[in-house]
Amino acid sequence: MFVRKRRRPVSEINVVPYIDVMLVLLVIFMVTAPLVTQGVKVELPKASAEPIEQDDNPPMIASIDADGLYYLNVGDNQEQALDAEALALLVQSKLKQNENTPVVVKGDGAVPYKNVIGLMVLLQNAGVPSVGLMTDPEDS
């Protein structure tokens, strides 16, 4: 007498490892997606801004021109370009005289954004508590 052995079904695939790999990849993509998306190029709308109220204390205006040179509207030579250290020293000395002096950044439209941010960081390191940005009024 012959005894027949039972065979396993031929087409069984264990899918649990594939599901594990898929979930790990999903988590990786979810974590890295916000890091890869840094910004979208958009055309910003024009808007009119309310002017800052002028009181007895006129603001210091730190300017950066199209060549990336710094200027400050304080001192005798306001039209002379300053390096970063000289600008920081002038701002610090003016803030020692009156710590409530507002500071405004006036950046040329052709200046790269990173240079304007660099000027703002320079002013912050010089002790300026807050910085405003100067704009031209909207054309009517």
VOBA-1610 file (N, C-alpha, C; in pm, whole numbers, padded with zeros to 5 digits, always signed):
BEGIN
Met+00078-00115+00000Met+00000+00000+00000Met+00086+00126+00000Phe+00044+00217-00084Phe+00114+00345-00097Phe+00048+00450-00010Val+00131+00529+00059Val+00078+00642+00138Val+00120+00770+00065Arg+00022+00848+00037Arg+00050+00974-00033Arg+00075+01086+00068Lys+00180+01160+00044Lys+00208+01278+00128Lys+00127+01396+00076Arg+00087+01478+00168Arg+00014+01598+00127Arg+00113+01707+00093Arg+00091+01772-00016Arg+00178+01881-00059Arg+00120+02016-00014Arg+00211+02111+00002Arg+00168+02247+00031Arg+00117+02310-00097Pro+00029+02408-00083Pro-00013+02478-00205Pro+00107+02548-00268Val+00111+02553-00397Val+00226+02602-00472Val+00241+02754-00465Ser+00134+02829-00468Ser+00143+02974-00485Ser+00117+03054-00358Glu+00174+03020-00247Glu+00162+03100-00125Glu+00282+03192-00116Ile+00255+03323-00103Ile+00362+03421-00088Ile+00340+03492+00044Asn+00443+03502+00120Asn+00436+03573+00246Asn+00455+03722+00218Val+00352+03803+00235Val+00358+03945+00202Val+00391+04034+00322Val+00402+03980+00438Val+00430+04060+00558Val+00562+04136+00546Pro+00672+04077+00499Pro+00795+04156+00484Pro+00780+04271+00384Tyr+00700+04253+00280Tyr+00680+04360+00182Tyr+00602+04477+00244Ile+00507+04444+00327Ile+00430+04549+00395Ile+00521+04626+00490Asp+00609+04556+00560Asp+00702+04623+00651Asp+00793+04720+00575Val+00846+04675+00463Val+00934+04761+00382Val+00857+04881+00331Met+00734+04862+00288Met+00651+04971+00237Met+00625+05076+00346Leu+00597+05031+00467Leu+00572+05125+00576Leu+00697+05203+00614Val+00811+05137+00613Val+00938+05207+00641Val+00964+05314+00535Leu+00942+05280+00407Leu+00961+05379+00300Leu+00863+05495+00313Leu+00741+05467+00353Leu+00641+05571+00371Leu+00685+05669+00480Val+00736+05617+00590Val+00784+05703+00698Val+00902+05787+00650Ile+00994+05728+00576Ile+01109+05803+00525Ile+01063+05916+00434Phe+00970+05890+00344Phe+00921+05994+00254Phe+00846+06104+00330Met+00771+06066+00433Met+00699+06166+00511Met+00793+06257+00587Val+00904+06203+00633Val+01000+06284+00708Val+01081+06375+00616Thr+01121+06325+00500Thr+01208+06403+00412Thr+01133+06499+00321Ala+01005+06481+00299Ala+00931+06569+00207Ala+00932+06716+00251Pro+00908+06749+00378Pro+00915+06891+00416Pro+01054+06950+00404Leu+01158+06868+00417Leu+01294+06919+00406Leu+01331+06951+00263Val+01278+06879+00168Val+01311+06900+00028Val+01237+07022-00027Thr+01113+07043+00013Thr+01033+07155-00035Thr+01075+07280+00039Gln+01150+07369-00027Gln+01201+07488+00040Gln+01122+07612+00005Gly+01056+07613-00104Gly+00979+07731-00140Gly+00933+07723-00283Val+00835+07803-00311Val+00779+07809-00444Val+00799+07951-00495Lys+00838+07963-00620Lys+00853+08096-00677Lys+00715+08155-00701Val+00692+08269-00638Val+00564+08336-00655Val+00589+08483-00683Glu+00493+08546-00746Glu+00499+08689-00766Glu+00418+08752-00654Leu+00485+08825-00567Leu+00419+08881-00450Leu+00328+08996-00492Pro+00213+09007-00430Pro+00123+09117-00463Pro+00173+09249-00405Lys+00134+09358-00472Lys+00167+09490-00419Lys+00061+09530-00319Ala+00103+09593-00213Ala+00009+09638-00111Ala+00062+09765-00050Ser-00028+09847-00007Ser+00014+09970+00060Ser+00030+09940+00208Ala+00138+09990+00264Ala+00166+09967+00406Ala+00147+10098+00481Glu+00107+10086+00604Glu+00091+10204+00688Glu+00228+10255+00728Pro+00254+10385+00714Pro+00384+10438+00754Pro+00403+10434+00905Ile+00528+10425+00946Ile+00560+10426+01089Ile+00539+10567+01141Glu+00477+10574+01258Glu+00454+10706+01318Glu+00587+10767+01359Gln+00610+10889+01315Gln+00733+10961+01348Gln+00713+11034+01480Asp+00794+11002+01577Asp+00790+11078+01700Asp+00919+11158+01710Asp+00957+11196+01828Asp+01078+11278+01846Asp+01205+11203+01811Asn+01195+11070+01801Asn+01312+10986+01780Asn+01314+10935+01636Pro+01391+10999+01547Pro+01395+10953+01408Pro+01465+10817+01398Pro+01423+10733+01302Pro+01483+10599+01291Pro+01622+10603+01229Met+01703+10504+01264Met+01829+10480+01193Met+01794+10399+01069Ile+01848+10438+00957Ile+01822+10366+00833Ile+01952+10301+00788Ala+01955+10168+00794Ala+02069+10092+00744Ala+02035+10050+00601Ser+02118+10092+00506Ser+02090+10067+00364Ser+02192+09969+00307Ile+02146+09897+00205Ile+02235+09810+00128Ile+02203+09835-00019Asp+02307+09870-00097Asp+02282+09905-00237Asp+02297+09782-00327Ala+02282+09805-00456Ala+02284+09694-00553Ala+02418+09621-00554Asp+02525+09687-00513Asp+02658+09623-00508Asp+02683+09551-00377Gly+02589+09559-00283Gly+02606+09491-00155Gly+02681+09572-00052Leu+02694+09704-00074Leu+02766+09791+00020Leu+02669+09846+00123Tyr+02717+09861+00248Tyr+02634+09908+00359Tyr+02648+10059+00378Tyr+02538+10122+00419Tyr+02536+10265+00452Tyr+02449+10282+00576Leu+02475+10392+00649Leu+02394+10423+00767Leu+02371+10573+00768Asn+02251+10616+00800Asn+02218+10758+00796Asn+02258+10831+00925Val+02366+10789+00986Val+02418+10849+01109Val+02562+10890+01084Gly+02603+11004+01137Gly+02740+11047+01123Gly+02757+11155+01017Asp+02884+11193+00995Asp+02914+11301+00901Asp+02908+11255+00756Asn+02965+11140+00726Asn+02969+11088+00588Asn+02862+10982+00570Gln+02739+11025+00546Gln+02630+10930+00528Gln+02635+10864+00391Glu+02709+10921+00298Glu+02716+10866+00162Glu+02838+10776+00143Gln+02915+10756+00250Gln+03034+10672+00241Gln+02998+10529+00280Ala+03044+10433+00199Ala+03017+10292+00226Ala+03090+10247+00352Leu+03025+10159+00428Leu+03082+10106+00551Leu+03102+09956+00539Asp+03204+09906+00609Asp+03214+09760+00619Asp+03127+09714+00735Ala+03114+09585+00751Ala+03022+09528+00850Ala+03059+09569+00992Glu+03188+09570+01024Glu+03231+09605+01160Glu+03202+09751+01192Ala+03229+09841+01097Ala+03205+09983+01120Ala+03055+10011+01137Leu+02973+09944+01057Leu+02829+09960+01070Leu+02781+09913+01206Ala+02831+09799+01251Ala+02791+09746+01382Ala+02833+09840+01495Leu+02954+09897+01485Leu+03000+09989+01589Leu+02916+10116+01592Leu+02883+10170+01475Leu+02799+10291+01471Leu+02661+10264+01529Val+02603+10151+01497Val+02471+10116+01549Val+02478+10099+01700Gln+02580+10031+01750Gln+02594+10011+01894Gln+02609+10144+01967Ser+02690+10236+01911Ser+02710+10366+01978Ser+02581+10448+01978Lys+02506+10443+01869Lys+02378+10516+01863Lys+02277+10457+01961Leu+02276+10323+01973Leu+02183+10260+02068Leu+02222+10286+02213Lys+02352+10310+02241Lys+02393+10345+02376Lys+02341+10482+02414Gln+02334+10574+02314Gln+02281+10708+02340Gln+02131+10702+02365Asn+02060+10625+02283Asn+01914+10612+02299Asn+01875+10472+02254Glu+01844+10386+02350Glu+01815+10246+02317Glu+01679+10227+02252Asn+01595+10329+02249Asn+01463+10320+02186Asn+01464+10366+02041Thr+01581+10387+01984Thr+01590+10431+01845Thr+01546+10318+01753Pro+01443+10341+01671Pro+01402+10236+01577Pro+01504+10221+01465Val+01516+10099+01414Val+01610+10069+01306Val+01531+10012+01189Val+01558+10066+01069Val+01488+10025+00948Val+01592+09986+00844Val+01566+09877+00772Val+01653+09832+00664Val+01596+09880+00533Lys+01680+09945+00454Lys+01641+09993+00320Lys+01729+09920+00220Gly+01670+09818+00156Gly+01746+09735+00062Gly+01707+09763-00082Asp+01807+09769-00169Asp+01782+09785-00312Asp+01709+09662-00365Gly+01623+09681-00463Gly+01546+09569-00518Gly+01632+09466-00589Ala+01752+09505-00634Ala+01840+09412-00705Ala+01929+09331-00612Val+01923+09362-00483Val+02008+09292-00385Val+01950+09154-00360Pro+02033+09050-00359Pro+01981+08916-00326Pro+01926+08913-00183Tyr+01825+08833-00164Tyr+01756+08820-00036Tyr+01853+08784+00077Lys+01950+08697+00048Lys+02044+08655+00152Lys+02128+08772+00203Asn+02154+08873+00118Asn+02231+08989+00163Asn+02149+09076+00257Val+02019+09090+00230Val+01932+09166+00320Val+01922+09094+00454Ile+01908+08962+00451Ile+01904+08885+00576Ile+02037+08898+00650Gly+02148+08898+00576Gly+02279+08917+00638Gly+02289+09050+00711Leu+02233+09156+00650Leu+02232+09287+00715Leu+02145+09284+00840Met+02033+09216+00834Met+01945+09207+00951Met+02012+09130+01064Val+02085+09025+01032Val+02158+08948+01134Val+02270+09033+01193Leu+02337+09110+01109Leu+02443+09200+01156Leu+02386+09301+01255Leu+02271+09358+01224Leu+02207+09453+01315Leu+02163+09386+01444Gln+02112+09265+01434Gln+02070+09192+01554Gln+02191+09163+01644Asn+02304+09126+01584Asn+02425+09100+01662Asn+02480+09228+01723Ala+02447+09343+01664Ala+02491+09472+01718Ala+02402+09517+01834Gly+02294+09444+01862Gly+02210+09476+01976Gly+02076+09537+01942Val+02038+09540+01816Val+01909+09596+01777Val+01799+09496+01813Pro+01700+09538+01893Pro+01596+09442+01935Pro+01500+09404+01823Ser+01467+09498+01735Ser+01377+09466+01624Ser+01411+09556+01505Val+01389+09500+01387Val+01425+09569+01263Val+01301+09576+01174Gly+01281+09693+01114Gly+01172+09709+01018Gly+01228+09711+00877Leu+01143+09685+00781Leu+01182+09689+00640Leu+01114+09807+00573Met+01193+09885+00497Met+01140+10001+00428Met+01097+09962+00286Thr+00982+10012+00244Thr+00933+09986+00109Thr+00891+10117+00045Asp+00876+10116-00086Asp+00820+10230-00157Asp+00669+10218-00155Pro+00600+10331-00155Pro+00454+10322-00159Pro+00406+10265-00292Glu+00290+10204-00288Glu+00231+10143-00407Glu+00186+10253-00503Asp+00211+10232-00633Asp+00167+10328-00734Asp+00016+10320-00747Ser-00048+10434-00753Ser-00195+10435-00765Ser-00238+10452-00908
//
